[in-house]
Amino acid sequence: MGTSQDDSTGKARLRDAAIECFAARGFNESLRAIAARAGVTAGMVRHHFGSKEQLRAECDATVLQRYRTLKTASMNADPTQLFAQFPSSKEGGILLVYILRSVREGGAAGREFIEHMVSESLEFSLDAVARGIVVPSRDEEARVRFLVHQSIGALVVRLAMHPDTALDDFEGVMAQFYADAMLPTLELYTEGLFTSRSYLDQYLAYLAANPPAEPAGELPPR
């Protein structure tokens, strides 16, 4: 059985192997395949996690934590330093593909994952506004939710149009994502799109005269 420290190390190795397997092959990947990637027996997966569902939950939590770490680092890095890190890392690609798989899978796990991403991104957005990096919004949560849905949706569409994309080529997926999205994203976020405020002002006037109705009954879970 080994020491508790060995168990902890083995558990982390299995979790990381599962994250890579789930990203590369999907969430139907077998425990045997995950164990093989980690270099242990399939029984060790159940020893450390009890069930595949518990393993998936720990993988989700770890991916979100690593997403938060990378996001924090990017927010704190000087742009010159940030872009000097290209081409993309394998770790970033694993996170990107894992998140994509979670969303495409749908169901409760996918919805919960998106809600966690929105919650994390809202914290980043509020911090960025406070630090003067990002302009404030009339509805910070609505803006963040739109941006999360937009960014993930763009990736889903791109991969739907290119079904031959090798999702297990994590660095390649990340590099292509940057090549497709970085320039238009930064241009749009930095310079805007419309040359005047007329559409926004007219919509704000419309909202003032026609406020959205409160939804009847119990709100759906968010």
Long-range contacts (C-beta under 8 A, 24 or more apart in sequence): 7-48, 10-38, 10-40, 10-44, 10-48, 11-48, 11-49, 13-38, 13-39, 13-40, 14-38, 14-40, 14-44, 14-45, 14-48, 14-49, 14-55, 15-55, 15-58, 15-59, 15-62, 16-62, 18-45, 18-55, 18-56, 18-59, 19-59, 19-62, 19-63, 19-94, 19-98, 20-94, 22-56, 22-59, 22-98, 22-101, 23-94, 23-97, 23-98, 23-101, 23-167, 23-168, 23-170, 24-97, 24-167, 24-168, 24-170, 25-168, 26-101, 26-105, 27-56, 27-101, 27-105, 31-55, 56-109, 59-98, 60-102, 60-109, 60-112, 60-113, 60-116, 63-95, 63-98, 63-99, 64-113, 64-116, 64-117, 64-120, 66-91, 66-95, 67-95, 67-99, 67-117, 67-120, 68-120, 70-95, 71-120, 71-121, 71-124, 72-124, 75-124, 75-127, 75-128, 75-133, 86-175, 86-178, 87-171, 87-174, 87-175, 88-171, 88-174, 88-175, 88-177, 88-178, 89-171, 89-174, 90-170, 90-171, 92-170, 92-174, 93-169, 93-170, 93-171, 93-172, 93-173, 93-174, 93-175, 94-170, 96-155, 96-170, 96-173, 96-174, 96-177, 97-167, 97-170, 97-173, 99-152, 100-152, 100-155, 100-156, 100-159, 100-167, 101-167, 103-152, 103-156, 104-156, 114-148, 114-149, 114-152, 115-222, 117-148, 118-144, 118-145, 118-148, 121-147, 121-148, 151-181, 154-181
